[in-house]
Amino acid sequence: MLKGKPFVKWAGGKRSVVDKLIKLAPLHFDTYYEPFVGGGALLFELAPKKAVINDYNKELMNVYECIKDDKKFTSMCNELNKHELNHSEEYYYEIRNLDRDKKKFSHLADYKRAARTIYLNKACFNGLYRVNSKNEFNVPFGKKNKVNTYDGSNLTLVYVYLNTNDVKILSTDFDEAVKDAKKGDFIYFDPPYDSDTSTFNSYTENGFGKEEHKRLAEVFKDLDKRGCYVMLSNYNTSLVKELYKDYNFHYIEAKRNIGAKAKDRGTVEEVIITNYDNVENDN
Ligand SMILES: C[S@@+](CC[C@H](N)C(=O)[O-])C[C@H]1O[C@@H](n2cnc3c(N)ncnc32)[C@H](O)[C@@H]1O
């Protein structure tokens, strides 16, 4: 079966480690939950028949909604073609600054907002998603002369996946997104990572600090008690070691691609934590 791939470059995207995640995933499960879906690398690779996907980022989840909807999908692709044709530094800032007028922006058609999100992702500096305290996208121009906003055959695969399976699309807090998870369901948490120093964590208007990591660990434990399979990615920090000490740690080394400073792009130790014993999965 041909599978879709992430249609945006996303900070913390899991494309480079997706094989390791697949090996550690349970062989069988009911509904798949991905509460911090971002670009959806694992979602597309697993391609589960029943899934609940979520991200706090409303602009991103609106893109998934638009790809799933026939009419909005076509209009979004037309709008993307327009962005490609008009692309320039001046045009980038014109599209970027649409969210400065809150009232007008709230009336913008969903497909136009979706195309804007993809275009900004491809044309901005380093594929970052960053907003200021007023929730205004503030990443500078990426200085590319030309941008390819989408790969038609990949978007079609994503469209087919979302339409031929039972995929629920949410945009809420991770805790709310997993409230209906039951025994036998599989939840993969890929939060903004913790750090022993400081790190990039401004994906949304709300950062994701130590308190959020503690709250997430409580949700992890609760799902464990409910009989769900739970898997989580993070850096192997002192807080993470303490919060998940009763679970299984799998160590991986991964190269981070996004980070404004070169030193942030080095090799770091990442962990995958599971609440179940792993049977090597050869999928
Ligand atoms: C590490 S990224 C996920 C990357 C994703 N696995 C991929 O392959 O692209 C973390 C995501 O968590 C989202 N996020 C941050 N705080 C959240 C919250 N409280 N609830 C749900 N999602 C949140 C961010 O918008 C971001 O997309």
The ligand as a Gaussian input file, in Angstrom:
#p B3LYP/6-31G(d) Opt

LIG

0 1
 C        7.455000      17.514000      18.763000
 S        6.073000      18.244000      17.962000
 C        5.304000      16.825000      17.265000
 C        6.023000      16.360000      16.023000
 C        5.312000      15.236000      15.266000
 N        5.395000      13.960000      15.951000
 C        5.872000      15.080000      13.858000
 O        6.332000      13.996000      13.447000
 O        5.860000      16.097000      13.117000
 C        5.034000      18.716000      19.279000
 C        3.644000      19.259000      18.913000
 O        2.897000      19.473000      20.115000
 C        1.969000      20.540000      19.915000
 N        1.524000      20.992000      21.254000
 C        2.160000      21.829000      22.127000
 N        1.459000      21.928000      23.284000
 C        0.371000      21.123000      23.157000
 C       -0.717000      20.769000      24.025000
 N       -0.817000      21.261000      25.266000
 N       -1.652000      19.891000      23.567000
 C       -1.563000      19.389000      22.315000
 N       -0.549000      19.686000      21.446000
 C        0.397000      20.534000      21.862000
 C        2.757000      21.525000      19.087000
 O        1.887000      22.369000      18.357000
 C        3.620000      20.601000      18.180000
 O        3.040000      20.413000      16.917000

